[in-house]
Amino acid sequence: MNINPMQIMLNKMINSPQVKNNALAQNVVQMLEKGDTQGLKTMAENVCRTKGTTPKQVGDDIIRRLF
Amino acid sequence: MITNPYMTNPYQQQFFPNYNIPSYGMAYQQQKAAEQQPMFQQSVNMPQQQVPQGLNGRVVANVDSIGANDVPMDGTVAIFPLSDMSQIIVKTWQADGNIHTTRYKPILDDVNTQANTLSNNAEKLKIGLSEDVRTALDTIENKLDSLIASTSKTAGKRITVPKRESDCE
């Protein structure tokens, strides 16, 4: 039996009540399933713009926190 | 020599007390289990206790003071009443990563106020209509006069304009 860990994670996320009640998270999971990287990028850009930042700033912030 | 199985070795007891006295071990385990049981039950019962979920949001002075971080990303809406209660603004995250805003404005319950407002609006509408009609009539009349004048000049003869009924009376 071939088990795909990614699929297991996705199924867990889809069935999670936190995702079921969240349109944003549902869209993310659906795009992950489809492999829609362009859609994910557009959504990330939208979220960053709404929050008044850029994807590059967010990436730099994450790297700064890790190291 | 026959060895008594219940006889204990003091050295062994010194180094491995729990292994040599099974009753002590059992009592300890039972005590430990009794201590752990209420904690376990409490942790199991925790999700069953439904904590009342409050509303997200706050009272704001104006719309511009609402930031994106004020809107939760867990799928719930955030409610922002204006301090003068002239509007209630509801914000939520959309699936595309933008924030959707809905404004709710109050409806006054006072019947007299509504009736006065309606009658005033009707009068304003009536006056506005009559003024508009009058202006349009004047424009048409002027255009007609100029047209007649130009036609009479080109034709070289005078055209008699029939009088309107309002003029006759």
gemmi code that builds the backbone of each chain (N, CA, C; Angstrom):
import gemmi

chains = {
    "A": [
        ("MET", (0.836, -1.198, 0.000), (0.000, 0.000, 0.000), (0.881, 1.262, 0.000)),
        ("ASN", (0.616, 2.133, -0.941), (1.425, 3.331, -1.074), (0.764, 4.493, -0.307)),
        ("ILE", (1.465, 4.987, 0.701), (0.900, 6.067, 1.520), (1.639, 7.365, 1.198)),
        ("ASN", (0.885, 8.344, 0.840), (1.477, 9.650, 0.537), (1.330, 10.551, 1.760)),
        ("PRO", (2.418, 10.892, 2.419), (2.319, 11.727, 3.635), (1.671, 13.079, 3.372)),
        ("MET", (1.947, 13.618, 2.194), (1.364, 14.924, 1.846), (-0.162, 14.823, 1.791)),
        ("GLN", (-0.635, 13.717, 1.207), (-2.089, 13.534, 1.095), (-2.722, 13.348, 2.475)),
        ("ILE", (-2.012, 12.643, 3.363), (-2.521, 12.447, 4.728), (-2.647, 13.791, 5.431)),
        ("MET", (-1.619, 14.615, 5.278), (-1.647, 15.949, 5.906), (-2.793, 16.776, 5.353)),
        ("LEU", (-2.960, 16.719, 4.018), (-4.022, 17.508, 3.385), (-5.395, 17.047, 3.865)),
        ("ASN", (-5.581, 15.726, 3.950), (-6.874, 15.197, 4.418), (-7.161, 15.652, 5.848)),
        ("LYS", (-6.110, 15.624, 6.676), (-6.286, 16.089, 8.063), (-6.685, 17.555, 8.094)),
        ("MET", (-6.052, 18.328, 7.241), (-6.353, 19.768, 7.202), (-7.775, 20.002, 6.695)),
        ("ILE", (-8.161, 19.260, 5.662), (-9.498, 19.466, 5.087), (-10.571, 19.118, 6.102)),
        ("ASN", (-10.363, 18.044, 6.838), (-11.377, 17.601, 7.799), (-11.328, 18.376, 9.118)),
        ("SER", (-10.348, 19.218, 9.275), (-10.258, 19.997, 10.509), (-11.372, 21.046, 10.561)),
        ("PRO", (-12.067, 21.177, 11.686), (-13.141, 22.185, 11.775), (-12.628, 23.609, 11.627)),
        ("GLN", (-11.361, 23.828, 12.002), (-10.797, 25.176, 11.848), (-10.717, 25.574, 10.379)),
        ("VAL", (-10.429, 24.580, 9.519), (-10.352, 24.876, 8.082), (-11.749, 24.943, 7.473)),
        ("LYS", (-12.645, 24.083, 7.965), (-13.992, 24.044, 7.394), (-14.725, 25.366, 7.575)),
        ("ASN", (-14.451, 26.057, 8.673), (-15.138, 27.327, 8.941), (-14.352, 28.537, 8.449)),
        ("ASN", (-13.317, 28.303, 7.665), (-12.444, 29.399, 7.252), (-12.288, 29.385, 5.730)),
        ("ALA", (-12.874, 30.370, 5.064), (-12.856, 30.412, 3.598), (-11.431, 30.554, 3.070)),
        ("LEU", (-10.632, 31.348, 3.762), (-9.239, 31.586, 3.345), (-8.436, 30.278, 3.390)),
        ("ALA", (-8.566, 29.569, 4.515), (-7.823, 28.314, 4.685), (-8.312, 27.252, 3.698)),
        ("GLN", (-9.621, 27.228, 3.462), (-10.177, 26.263, 2.501), (-9.583, 26.489, 1.117)),
        ("ASN", (-9.488, 27.745, 0.753), (-8.929, 28.078, -0.557), (-7.465, 27.655, -0.643)),
        ("VAL", (-6.734, 27.853, 0.443), (-5.321, 27.457, 0.467), (-5.184, 25.947, 0.267)),
        ("VAL", (-6.002, 25.189, 1.004), (-5.925, 23.728, 0.918), (-6.297, 23.247, -0.482)),
        ("GLN", (-7.331, 23.853, -1.039), (-7.748, 23.459, -2.388), (-6.638, 23.729, -3.409)),
        ("MET", (-5.987, 24.872, -3.269), (-4.905, 25.198, -4.207), (-3.708, 24.286, -3.991)),
        ("LEU", (-3.455, 23.912, -2.715), (-2.376, 22.958, -2.438), (-2.653, 21.618, -3.102)),
        ("GLU", (-3.913, 21.192, -3.022), (-4.294, 19.917, -3.631), (-4.071, 19.929, -5.136)),
        ("LYS", (-4.451, 21.058, -5.739), (-4.338, 21.165, -7.197), (-2.906, 21.462, -7.638)),
        ("GLY", (-2.071, 21.901, -6.715), (-0.722, 22.314, -7.075), (-0.708, 23.670, -7.743)),
        ("ASP", (-1.671, 24.494, -7.396), (-1.817, 25.825, -8.003), (-0.891, 26.818, -7.298)),
        ("THR", (0.368, 26.800, -7.699), (1.352, 27.668, -7.028), (1.123, 29.145, -7.362)),
        ("GLN", (0.661, 29.398, -8.578), (0.414, 30.793, -8.977), (-0.721, 31.387, -8.137)),
        ("GLY", (-1.773, 30.568, -7.917), (-2.887, 31.028, -7.087), (-2.445, 31.299, -5.657)),
        ("LEU", (-1.596, 30.420, -5.138), (-1.081, 30.607, -3.774), (-0.248, 31.881, -3.688)),
        ("LYS", (0.536, 32.117, -4.734), (1.384, 33.317, -4.751), (0.507, 34.568, -4.777)),
        ("THR", (-0.529, 34.535, -5.617), (-1.423, 35.697, -5.708), (-2.112, 35.954, -4.371)),
        ("MET", (-2.559, 34.875, -3.748), (-3.227, 35.039, -2.447), (-2.259, 35.618, -1.407)),
        ("ALA", (-1.038, 35.083, -1.397), (-0.039, 35.594, -0.443), (0.223, 37.077, -0.675)),
        ("GLU", (0.298, 37.451, -1.945), (0.511, 38.871, -2.267), (-0.664, 39.719, -1.790)),
        ("ASN", (-1.882, 39.195, -1.993), (-3.072, 39.929, -1.540), (-3.055, 40.116, -0.025)),
        ("VAL", (-2.737, 39.036, 0.681), (-2.721, 39.112, 2.159), (-1.659, 40.110, 2.618)),
        ("CYS", (-0.486, 40.042, 1.979), (0.592, 40.963, 2.361), (0.185, 42.400, 2.086)),
        ("ARG", (-0.415, 42.644, 0.922), (-0.818, 44.013, 0.585), (-1.867, 44.524, 1.564)),
        ("THR", (-2.821, 43.634, 1.928), (-3.873, 44.035, 2.871), (-3.282, 44.366, 4.229)),
        ("LYS", (-2.235, 43.628, 4.608), (-1.623, 43.868, 5.915), (-0.559, 44.951, 5.862)),
        ("GLY", (-0.368, 45.538, 4.684), (0.566, 46.643, 4.563), (2.021, 46.219, 4.537)),
        ("THR", (2.301, 45.055, 3.978), (3.680, 44.582, 3.869), (3.866, 43.913, 2.511)),
        ("THR", (5.045, 43.338, 2.306), (5.316, 42.648, 1.036), (5.804, 41.234, 1.338)),
        ("PRO", (5.682, 40.323, 0.359), (6.181, 38.962, 0.587), (7.665, 38.934, 0.943)),
        ("LYS", (8.433, 39.848, 0.354), (9.879, 39.874, 0.635), (10.137, 40.255, 2.098)),
        ("GLN", (9.387, 41.255, 2.573), (9.541, 41.674, 3.976), (9.189, 40.527, 4.923)),
        ("VAL", (8.096, 39.813, 4.582), (7.676, 38.688, 5.430), (8.752, 37.608, 5.438)),
        ("GLY", (9.311, 37.311, 4.239), (10.373, 36.311, 4.142), (11.599, 36.709, 4.943)),
        ("ASP", (11.974, 37.963, 4.823), (13.141, 38.451, 5.589), (12.894, 38.346, 7.092)),
        ("ASP", (11.657, 38.658, 7.491), (11.308, 38.599, 8.920), (11.412, 37.165, 9.437)),
        ("ILE", (10.932, 36.211, 8.625), (10.998, 34.795, 9.036), (12.451, 34.358, 9.171)),
        ("ILE", (13.265, 34.725, 8.190), (14.681, 34.332, 8.224), (15.385, 34.954, 9.433)),
        ("ARG", (15.037, 36.215, 9.746), (15.654, 36.895, 10.884), (15.280, 36.207, 12.205)),
        ("ARG", (14.034, 35.695, 12.259), (13.617, 35.020, 13.501), (14.281, 33.661, 13.659)),
        ("LEU", (14.533, 32.989, 12.514), (15.130, 31.657, 12.575), (16.605, 31.719, 12.952)),
        ("PHE", (17.312, 32.706, 12.428), (18.780, 32.719, 12.625), (19.216, 33.884, 13.492)),
    ],
    "B": [
        ("MET", (20.661, -26.822, 51.122), (19.981, -25.763, 51.848), (18.791, -25.285, 51.053)),
        ("ILE", (17.681, -25.186, 51.750), (16.468, -24.721, 51.076), (16.315, -23.230, 51.341)),
        ("THR", (16.170, -22.516, 50.299), (16.032, -21.054, 50.447), (14.561, -20.660, 50.494)),
        ("ASN", (14.298, -19.793, 51.385), (12.930, -19.290, 51.509), (12.676, -18.221, 50.431)),
        ("PRO", (11.694, -18.440, 49.588), (11.448, -17.428, 48.519), (10.958, -16.089, 49.059)),
        ("TYR", (10.380, -16.074, 50.279), (9.872, -14.809, 50.846), (10.935, -14.041, 51.607)),
        ("MET", (12.057, -14.754, 51.801), (13.141, -14.096, 52.530), (13.836, -13.104, 51.605)),
        ("THR", (14.101, -11.983, 52.135), (14.666, -10.955, 51.266), (16.132, -10.782, 51.536)),
        ("ASN", (16.833, -10.400, 50.530), (18.243, -10.110, 50.640), (18.409, -8.633, 50.975)),
        ("PRO", (19.039, -8.320, 52.067), (19.150, -6.896, 52.456), (19.904, -6.062, 51.438)),
        ("TYR", (20.914, -6.666, 50.801), (21.674, -5.886, 49.821), (20.823, -5.575, 48.600)),
        ("GLN", (20.074, -6.650, 48.250), (19.210, -6.444, 47.090), (18.152, -5.390, 47.396)),
        ("GLN", (17.652, -5.451, 48.650), (16.627, -4.489, 49.034), (17.166, -3.068, 49.035)),
        ("GLN", (18.441, -2.990, 49.392), (19.040, -1.664, 49.433), (19.137, -1.032, 48.053)),
        ("PHE", (19.531, -1.868, 47.098), (19.747, -1.297, 45.764), (18.477, -1.278, 44.916)),
        ("PHE", (17.636, -2.298, 45.097), (16.428, -2.366, 44.271), (15.194, -2.510, 45.159)),
        ("PRO", (14.849, -1.509, 45.866), (13.744, -1.639, 46.816), (12.403, -1.974, 46.149)),
        ("ASN", (12.166, -1.436, 45.022), (10.861, -1.649, 44.387), (10.704, -3.054, 43.842)),
        ("TYR", (11.807, -3.621, 43.376), (11.720, -4.951, 42.793), (11.547, -6.019, 43.845)),
        ("ASN", (12.119, -5.808, 45.049), (12.092, -6.838, 46.079), (10.772, -6.869, 46.824)),
        ("ILE", (10.079, -5.778, 46.920), (8.804, -5.742, 47.643), (7.699, -5.422, 46.648)),
        ("PRO", (7.065, -6.483, 46.167), (6.060, -6.220, 45.141), (4.869, -5.427, 45.676)),
        ("SER", (4.515, -5.645, 46.955), (3.338, -4.956, 47.485), (3.561, -3.440, 47.504)),
        ("TYR", (4.798, -3.049, 47.817), (5.099, -1.627, 47.837), (4.955, -1.033, 46.433)),
        ("GLY", (5.484, -1.820, 45.471), (5.389, -1.352, 44.087), (3.954, -1.209, 43.645)),
        ("MET", (3.125, -2.162, 43.985), (1.715, -2.122, 43.589), (1.021, -0.913, 44.216)),
        ("ALA", (1.305, -0.737, 45.530), (0.660, 0.386, 46.221), (1.073, 1.703, 45.601)),
        ("TYR", (2.346, 1.783, 45.258), (2.844, 3.024, 44.665), (2.174, 3.279, 43.316)),
        ("GLN", (2.047, 2.182, 42.553), (1.437, 2.339, 41.228), (-0.032, 2.750, 41.343)),
        ("GLN", (-0.721, 2.106, 42.340), (-2.133, 2.453, 42.505), (-2.280, 3.912, 42.929)),
        ("GLN", (-1.385, 4.308, 43.841), (-1.446, 5.696, 44.305), (-1.168, 6.663, 43.150)),
        ("LYS", (-0.193, 6.263, 42.352), (0.176, 7.096, 41.213), (-1.004, 7.187, 40.229)),
        ("ALA", (-1.632, 6.028, 40.013), (-2.775, 6.007, 39.090), (-3.909, 6.857, 39.629)),
        ("ALA", (-4.117, 6.761, 40.970), (-5.203, 7.557, 41.570), (-4.931, 9.050, 41.436)),
        ("GLU", (-3.630, 9.384, 41.521), (-3.297, 10.799, 41.360), (-3.468, 11.267, 39.927)),
        ("GLN", (-3.118, 10.348, 39.010), (-3.149, 10.750, 37.611), (-4.557, 10.740, 37.032)),
        ("GLN", (-5.425, 9.904, 37.607), (-6.760, 9.730, 37.020), (-7.559, 11.037, 36.964)),
        ("PRO", (-7.632, 11.777, 38.075), (-8.410, 13.023, 37.972), (-7.830, 13.999, 36.961)),
        ("MET", (-6.487, 14.029, 36.901), (-5.870, 14.946, 35.938), (-6.211, 14.515, 34.524)),
        ("PHE", (-6.197, 13.199, 34.283), (-6.488, 12.700, 32.956), (-7.934, 13.002, 32.579)),
        ("GLN", (-8.830, 12.741, 33.560), (-10.242, 13.010, 33.295), (-10.467, 14.497, 33.024)),
        ("GLN", (-9.740, 15.313, 33.761), (-9.913, 16.754, 33.575), (-9.466, 17.168, 32.172)),
        ("SER", (-8.334, 16.559, 31.750), (-7.838, 16.946, 30.438), (-8.757, 16.443, 29.336)),
        ("VAL", (-9.401, 15.271, 29.568), (-10.332, 14.738, 28.566), (-11.590, 15.597, 28.517)),
        ("ASN", (-12.030, 16.047, 29.692), (-13.265, 16.827, 29.731), (-13.087, 18.256, 29.228)),
        ("MET", (-11.856, 18.710, 29.101), (-11.620, 20.105, 28.704), (-12.288, 20.485, 27.391)),
        ("PRO", (-12.135, 19.654, 26.304), (-12.759, 20.069, 25.050), (-14.284, 20.074, 25.107)),
        ("GLN", (-14.877, 19.276, 26.025), (-16.334, 19.215, 26.105), (-16.911, 20.499, 26.690)),
        ("GLN", (-16.119, 21.197, 27.509), (-16.617, 22.451, 28.067), (-16.567, 23.510, 26.980)),
        ("GLN", (-17.725, 23.959, 26.570), (-17.774, 24.935, 25.499), (-17.583, 26.337, 26.078)),
        ("VAL", (-16.458, 26.887, 25.762), (-16.181, 28.251, 26.222), (-16.962, 29.216, 25.330)),
        ("PRO", (-17.772, 30.087, 25.935), (-18.537, 31.016, 25.093), (-17.605, 31.938, 24.316)),
        ("GLN", (-17.785, 31.920, 23.007), (-16.903, 32.706, 22.151), (-17.447, 34.119, 22.011)),
        ("GLY", (-16.635, 35.096, 22.355), (-17.063, 36.483, 22.259), (-16.963, 37.000, 20.840)),
        ("LEU", (-17.431, 38.220, 20.665), (-17.374, 38.850, 19.356), (-16.022, 39.537, 19.190)),
        ("ASN", (-15.484, 39.441, 17.985), (-14.240, 40.143, 17.691), (-14.556, 41.572, 17.281)),
        ("GLY", (-13.674, 42.479, 17.638), (-13.844, 43.865, 17.219), (-13.781, 44.820, 18.387)),
        ("ARG", (-13.976, 46.098, 18.083), (-13.914, 47.139, 19.112), (-14.639, 48.375, 18.595)),
        ("VAL", (-14.866, 49.316, 19.489), (-15.487, 50.580, 19.098), (-14.401, 51.480, 18.521)),
        ("VAL", (-14.676, 52.036, 17.354), (-13.669, 52.873, 16.685), (-14.228, 54.270, 16.441)),
        ("ALA", (-13.314, 55.228, 16.320), (-13.735, 56.611, 16.070), (-14.087, 56.816, 14.602)),
        ("ASN", (-13.298, 56.231, 13.703), (-13.608, 56.317, 12.271), (-13.120, 55.043, 11.575)),
        ("VAL", (-13.452, 54.959, 10.298), (-13.159, 53.727, 9.549), (-11.659, 53.533, 9.364)),
        ("ASP", (-10.938, 54.633, 9.238), (-9.506, 54.535, 8.948), (-8.697, 53.936, 10.101)),
        ("SER", (-9.277, 53.966, 11.285), (-8.524, 53.441, 12.431), (-8.603, 51.922, 12.555)),
        ("ILE", (-9.289, 51.278, 11.612), (-9.365, 49.814, 11.626), (-8.222, 49.262, 10.786)),
        ("GLY", (-7.384, 48.456, 11.394), (-6.260, 47.871, 10.677), (-6.542, 46.438, 10.259)),
        ("ALA", (-5.682, 45.921, 9.382), (-5.862, 44.539, 8.916), (-5.628, 43.546, 10.045)),
        ("ASN", (-4.777, 43.915, 10.997), (-4.508, 43.000, 12.106), (-5.672, 42.916, 13.087)),
        ("ASP", (-6.625, 43.850, 12.982), (-7.806, 43.801, 13.850), (-8.804, 42.739, 13.399)),
        ("VAL", (-8.632, 42.274, 12.166), (-9.570, 41.281, 11.619), (-8.947, 39.896, 11.780)),
        ("PRO", (-9.587, 38.993, 12.498), (-8.992, 37.667, 12.707), (-8.994, 36.841, 11.426)),
        ("MET", (-7.973, 35.993, 11.280), (-7.865, 35.179, 10.064), (-8.414, 33.773, 10.283)),
        ("ASP", (-9.247, 33.592, 11.318), (-9.794, 32.267, 11.601), (-11.173, 32.061, 10.967)),
        ("GLY", (-11.572, 32.944, 10.096), (-12.849, 32.775, 9.402), (-14.011, 33.495, 10.052)),
        ("THR", (-13.805, 34.065, 11.233), (-14.883, 34.796, 11.903), (-14.859, 36.260, 11.478)),
        ("VAL", (-15.962, 36.938, 11.756), (-16.050, 38.352, 11.377), (-15.642, 39.222, 12.569)),
        ("ALA", (-15.207, 40.420, 12.257), (-14.899, 41.410, 13.288), (-15.885, 42.572, 13.141)),
        ("ILE", (-16.432, 43.007, 14.263), (-17.474, 44.030, 14.250), (-16.923, 45.308, 14.875)),
        ("PHE", (-17.063, 46.415, 14.145), (-16.527, 47.703, 14.607), (-17.633, 48.752, 14.610)),
        ("PRO", (-18.311, 48.967, 15.715), (-19.280, 50.072, 15.775), (-18.542, 51.403, 15.874)),
        ("LEU", (-19.024, 52.404, 15.142), (-18.435, 53.734, 15.276), (-18.861, 54.316, 16.614)),
        ("SER", (-18.023, 55.181, 17.148), (-18.281, 55.697, 18.497), (-19.566, 56.527, 18.558)),
        ("ASP", (-19.948, 57.142, 17.434), (-21.200, 57.903, 17.434), (-22.396, 57.051, 17.002)),
        ("MET", (-22.161, 55.776, 16.810), (-23.198, 54.799, 16.452), (-23.903, 55.144, 15.131)),
        ("SER", (-23.201, 55.832, 14.270), (-23.797, 56.151, 12.977), (-23.664, 54.984, 12.003)),
        ("GLN", (-22.727, 54.102, 12.260), (-22.532, 52.931, 11.398), (-21.975, 51.772, 12.215)),
        ("ILE", (-22.200, 50.576, 11.704), (-21.511, 49.395, 12.242), (-20.788, 48.752, 11.070)),
        ("ILE", (-19.489, 48.600, 11.198), (-18.678, 48.063, 10.111), (-18.287, 46.635, 10.451)),
        ("VAL", (-18.539, 45.737, 9.509), (-18.221, 44.321, 9.700), (-17.168, 43.939, 8.675)),
        ("LYS", (-16.073, 43.377, 9.160), (-14.968, 43.014, 8.259), (-14.639, 41.537, 8.413)),
        ("THR", (-14.338, 40.913, 7.290), (-13.924, 39.505, 7.307), (-12.958, 39.241, 6.155)),
        ("TRP", (-12.119, 38.240, 6.347), (-11.157, 37.887, 5.299), (-11.863, 37.082, 4.224)),
        ("GLN", (-11.603, 37.429, 2.962), (-12.159, 36.674, 1.845), (-11.211, 35.540, 1.466)),
        ("ALA", (-11.717, 34.655, 0.601), (-10.905, 33.507, 0.185), (-9.705, 33.921, -0.659)),
        ("ASP", (-9.768, 35.093, -1.296), (-8.672, 35.512, -2.167), (-7.593, 36.304, -1.429)),
        ("GLY", (-7.761, 36.484, -0.130), (-6.735, 37.179, 0.648), (-7.001, 38.655, 0.848)),
        ("ASN", (-8.165, 39.108, 0.455), (-8.547, 40.507, 0.702), (-9.583, 40.567, 1.825)),
        ("ILE", (-9.756, 41.756, 2.365), (-10.734, 41.933, 3.439), (-12.031, 42.484, 2.853)),
        ("HIS", (-13.136, 41.847, 3.181), (-14.448, 42.305, 2.720), (-15.093, 43.137, 3.823)),
        ("THR", (-15.602, 44.302, 3.432), (-16.190, 45.231, 4.401), (-17.674, 45.416, 4.115)),
        ("THR", (-18.489, 45.324, 5.155), (-19.915, 45.596, 5.037), (-20.267, 46.667, 6.059)),
        ("ARG", (-21.049, 47.660, 5.597), (-21.463, 48.742, 6.506), (-22.950, 48.616, 6.800)),
        ("TYR", (-23.294, 48.729, 8.036), (-24.699, 48.726, 8.456), (-25.029, 50.099, 9.017)),
        ("LYS", (-26.113, 50.686, 8.478), (-26.533, 52.010, 8.960), (-27.855, 51.864, 9.697)),
        ("PRO", (-28.099, 52.739, 10.660), (-29.319, 52.596, 11.478), (-30.587, 52.991, 10.705)),
        ("ILE", (-31.690, 52.349, 11.046), (-33.014, 52.714, 10.537), (-33.785, 53.275, 11.721)),
        ("LEU", (-34.258, 54.527, 11.591), (-34.947, 55.163, 12.709), (-36.341, 54.569, 12.865)),
        ("ASP", (-36.712, 54.300, 14.112), (-38.004, 53.678, 14.392), (-39.123, 54.701, 14.573)),
        ("ASP", (-38.814, 55.988, 14.734), (-39.829, 56.991, 15.021), (-40.758, 57.169, 13.805)),
        ("VAL", (-42.044, 56.882, 13.980), (-43.010, 56.913, 12.880), (-43.238, 58.343, 12.414)),
        ("ASN", (-43.340, 59.292, 13.359), (-43.593, 60.682, 12.993), (-42.446, 61.260, 12.162)),
        ("THR", (-41.243, 60.924, 12.580), (-40.077, 61.402, 11.842), (-40.086, 60.873, 10.419)),
        ("GLN", (-40.432, 59.586, 10.292), (-40.471, 58.992, 8.958), (-41.539, 59.654, 8.101)),
        ("ALA", (-42.728, 59.911, 8.699), (-43.828, 60.515, 7.945), (-43.444, 61.924, 7.489)),
        ("ASN", (-42.827, 62.705, 8.401), (-42.397, 64.051, 8.036), (-41.377, 64.015, 6.907)),
        ("THR", (-40.441, 63.090, 7.043), (-39.407, 62.979, 6.018), (-40.020, 62.628, 4.669)),
        ("LEU", (-40.969, 61.695, 4.690), (-41.612, 61.273, 3.448), (-42.369, 62.431, 2.798)),
        ("SER", (-43.148, 63.189, 3.628), (-43.921, 64.290, 3.055), (-42.992, 65.365, 2.500)),
        ("ASN", (-41.918, 65.647, 3.225), (-40.950, 66.633, 2.726), (-40.339, 66.184, 1.407)),
        ("ASN", (-40.006, 64.893, 1.352), (-39.412, 64.374, 0.117), (-40.406, 64.488, -1.039)),
        ("ALA", (-41.681, 64.187, -0.767), (-42.696, 64.255, -1.813), (-42.843, 65.682, -2.322)),
        ("GLU", (-42.842, 66.639, -1.397), (-42.963, 68.042, -1.820), (-41.764, 68.477, -2.648)),
        ("LYS", (-40.588, 68.072, -2.166), (-39.375, 68.424, -2.909), (-39.419, 67.831, -4.316)),
        ("LEU", (-39.882, 66.592, -4.389), (-39.964, 65.919, -5.687), (-40.923, 66.659, -6.609)),
        ("LYS", (-42.061, 67.089, -6.031), (-43.078, 67.789, -6.819), (-42.505, 69.111, -7.366)),
        ("ILE", (-41.885, 69.890, -6.462), (-41.317, 71.183, -6.866), (-40.225, 70.965, -7.908)),
        ("GLY", (-39.379, 69.988, -7.645), (-38.294, 69.707, -8.570), (-38.822, 69.334, -9.943)),
        ("LEU", (-39.844, 68.507, -9.970), (-40.422, 68.077, -11.246), (-40.991, 69.275, -11.997)),
        ("SER", (-41.782, 70.101, -11.296), (-42.429, 71.219, -11.969), (-41.374, 72.190, -12.508)),
        ("GLU", (-40.306, 72.415, -11.724), (-39.247, 73.306, -12.204), (-38.562, 72.741, -13.440)),
        ("ASP", (-38.328, 71.433, -13.376), (-37.685, 70.799, -14.527), (-38.555, 70.922, -15.775)),
        ("VAL", (-39.840, 70.671, -15.591), (-40.765, 70.710, -16.732), (-40.828, 72.125, -17.298)),
        ("ARG", (-40.847, 73.088, -16.357), (-40.931, 74.487, -16.803), (-39.684, 74.877, -17.604)),
        ("THR", (-38.562, 74.482, -17.110), (-37.309, 74.789, -17.804), (-37.292, 74.149, -19.194)),
        ("ALA", (-37.735, 72.890, -19.239), (-37.748, 72.193, -20.523), (-38.694, 72.885, -21.505)),
        ("LEU", (-39.827, 73.320, -21.019), (-40.800, 74.003, -21.881), (-40.219, 75.311, -22.414)),
        ("ASP", (-39.545, 76.047, -21.520), (-38.930, 77.311, -21.946), (-37.885, 77.071, -23.028)),
        ("THR", (-37.096, 76.057, -22.837), (-36.052, 75.730, -23.813), (-36.664, 75.406, -25.166)),
        ("ILE", (-37.702, 74.569, -25.123), (-38.367, 74.179, -26.382), (-38.955, 75.410, -27.069)),
        ("GLU", (-39.546, 76.271, -26.267), (-40.182, 77.471, -26.827), (-39.133, 78.370, -27.489)),
        ("ASN", (-38.010, 78.565, -26.804), (-36.951, 79.410, -27.365), (-36.417, 78.823, -28.662)),
        ("LYS", (-36.206, 77.525, -28.646), (-35.684, 76.875, -29.848), (-36.675, 77.019, -31.005)),
        ("LEU", (-37.947, 76.848, -30.669), (-38.985, 76.948, -31.694), (-39.035, 78.364, -32.277)),
        ("ASP", (-38.912, 79.356, -31.404), (-38.923, 80.746, -31.860), (-37.753, 81.036, -32.797)),
        ("SER", (-36.572, 80.570, -32.364), (-35.385, 80.817, -33.185), (-35.491, 80.098, -34.525)),
        ("LEU", (-36.067, 78.907, -34.509), (-36.241, 78.137, -35.739), (-37.197, 78.866, -36.688)),
        ("ILE", (-38.278, 79.368, -36.138), (-39.266, 80.079, -36.948), (-38.654, 81.347, -37.528)),
        ("ALA", (-37.881, 82.035, -36.680), (-37.264, 83.278, -37.138), (-36.296, 83.025, -38.272)),
        ("SER", (-35.488, 81.988, -38.121), (-34.512, 81.668, -39.173), (-35.209, 81.226, -40.454)),
        ("THR", (-36.287, 80.475, -40.321), (-37.030, 80.000, -41.489), (-37.668, 81.180, -42.224)),
        ("SER", (-38.215, 82.105, -41.445), (-38.888, 83.249, -42.064), (-37.880, 84.144, -42.786)),
        ("LYS", (-36.666, 84.239, -42.224), (-35.641, 85.062, -42.880), (-35.247, 84.433, -44.210)),
        ("THR", (-35.046, 83.124, -44.195), (-34.612, 82.453, -45.426), (-35.717, 82.431, -46.469)),
        ("ALA", (-36.939, 82.252, -46.040), (-38.049, 82.167, -46.985), (-38.464, 83.560, -47.457)),
        ("GLY", (-38.166, 84.570, -46.668), (-38.486, 85.929, -47.039), (-39.936, 86.286, -46.828)),
        ("LYS", (-40.623, 85.440, -46.173), (-42.007, 85.785, -45.881), (-42.331, 85.424, -44.440)),
        ("ARG", (-43.293, 86.062, -43.912), (-43.638, 85.922, -42.501), (-44.564, 84.712, -42.313)),
        ("ILE", (-44.230, 83.963, -41.310), (-45.070, 82.815, -40.980), (-45.830, 83.139, -39.717)),
        ("THR", (-47.105, 82.909, -39.782), (-47.912, 83.199, -38.597), (-47.875, 81.998, -37.664)),
        ("VAL", (-47.598, 82.297, -36.402), (-47.520, 81.232, -35.389), (-48.876, 81.161, -34.674)),
        ("PRO", (-49.481, 79.974, -34.684), (-50.753, 79.868, -33.980), (-50.551, 80.043, -32.469)),
        ("LYS", (-51.468, 80.768, -31.902), (-51.347, 81.031, -30.467), (-51.719, 79.793, -29.664)),
        ("ARG", (-51.058, 79.689, -28.536), (-51.351, 78.539, -27.665), (-52.639, 78.809, -26.904)),
        ("GLU", (-53.222, 77.710, -26.423), (-54.493, 77.838, -25.697), (-54.320, 78.660, -24.418)),
        ("SER", (-53.165, 78.479, -23.778), (-52.938, 79.205, -22.532), (-52.859, 80.706, -22.791)),
        ("ASP", (-52.296, 81.060, -23.965), (-52.195, 82.481, -24.306), (-53.581, 83.075, -24.600)),
        ("CYS", (-54.450, 82.239, -25.222), (-55.784, 82.743, -25.582), (-56.598, 83.042, -24.343)),
        ("GLU", (-56.436, 82.216, -23.374), (-57.217, 82.432, -22.150), (-56.598, 83.499, -21.316)),
    ],
}
model = gemmi.Model(1)
for chain_id, residues in chains.items():
    chain = gemmi.Chain(chain_id)
    for i, (resn, *xyz) in enumerate(residues, 1):
        res = gemmi.Residue()
        res.name, res.seqid = resn, gemmi.SeqId(i, " ")
        for name, pos in zip(("N", "CA", "C"), xyz):
            atom = gemmi.Atom()
            atom.name, atom.element = name, gemmi.Element(name[0])
            atom.pos, atom.b_iso = gemmi.Position(*pos), 0.0
            res.add_atom(atom)
        chain.add_residue(res)
    model.add_chain(chain)
structure = gemmi.Structure()
structure.add_model(model)
structure.setup_entities()
